[in-house]
Each structure stands twice: as structure tokens, then as C-alpha cells.
Amino acid sequence: MNQPRIRPDLTGDERTQLTGWLDLQRSILLWKCEGLSDADAHRALIPTSPLMTMAGLIAHMRWVENTWFEVMFLGRPADGPQFDADDDDADMRVDGIPMAQLVEEYRAQCEISNEIIAAHPLEHVGAQLPRYRASHASLRWMLVHMVEETARHVGHADLLRELLDGQRGYY
């Protein structure tokens, strides 16, 4: 596991801090995925949460990035699996999708998110979609939320990875 993990500058401005902490959490999540076989990445370890696999987690985070930055912030169409009204967990249903593909899709989505973040002031308010109250939040709020959301799921990945093969480590 040697995904680079870099903390933001200790005296950086607000944007540098927010994007730096988000990028750090993203890199830790990717680090937790390194070296996993497809079988292990898709292996369910928690009987009460069978979709909580490393593969399901990375797919979920790809769609979380899409939701917050493309849909809630820019107002792009809400057409990913996370918007399936009949299945709250559709974004974690990844049977048969190789882990390498899921990781690449996550990386690509993070790049899109970073481009959106870089192009707007932190004070800019989201798309203000009538259906989604959170789309009325500022980019700053969304960034703070994404640091929290990503870090929370990094904790899940910590536990899953240790259960899978004993690999441990935070930084």
C-alpha cells in the first residue's frame, strides 16, 4: 500500500485547507484499495450489511462525489444509481464490476469534482433545486461535508481492509 498521502499546508488559506483535507481522505481511501483481488474487494464481511464491501464502498463514494458537486452544486441531471427511488443502495451494487474499473471511475469523478471546485468561489451557492434542500448550500459547506463523508467511509475501509487481509495503517 503506497498511495501518496499528503496533508495540507499548516498555514494554507481556506481553499487550500479544504481541498487538501478532502484530497488526503480520498488518497487514504484509494490506498486502502491497493492490492486487493476482485474476490476480496467484493467479499461481504458484515452479515447485516452485505453491500458494505470495498468495491461497494468505492462505487458509493464515486456517486457521492457526483451527487454533491455535479448535481447539487451545478444542477446537472440526477441520473446516477444513487437516485434510484426503488433502491437506496443501488450505488453499492457492483457485482461483476472489476475493482480496477471502480477505482478508475472514482479517480475520474474526483478529477471532475476538483475542476468544479477550482472554478467557483467558496461562497457560491449550489443549484437550489426545489427537490433537494442541500442544493441550497454553499460550495464551502459542501466541501466540509465531503471531508466528513469521505473520512467516515475511510473508517469503514480501515476496518474492512483489516478484516480482509490484516493490512492496517492510517498515514
Protein Blocks (a to p, Z undefined) as FASTA:
>chain_A
ZZdcddddfkbcfklmmmmmmmmmmmmmmmmmgopafklmmpcfbfklmmlcfklmmmmm
mmmmmmmmmmmmnopacfbfklmmklmklmmmcghiafklmmmmmmmmmmmmmmmmmmpc
fklccekpaklmklmpcfklmmmmmmmmmmmmmmmmmmmmmmmnopacjZZ
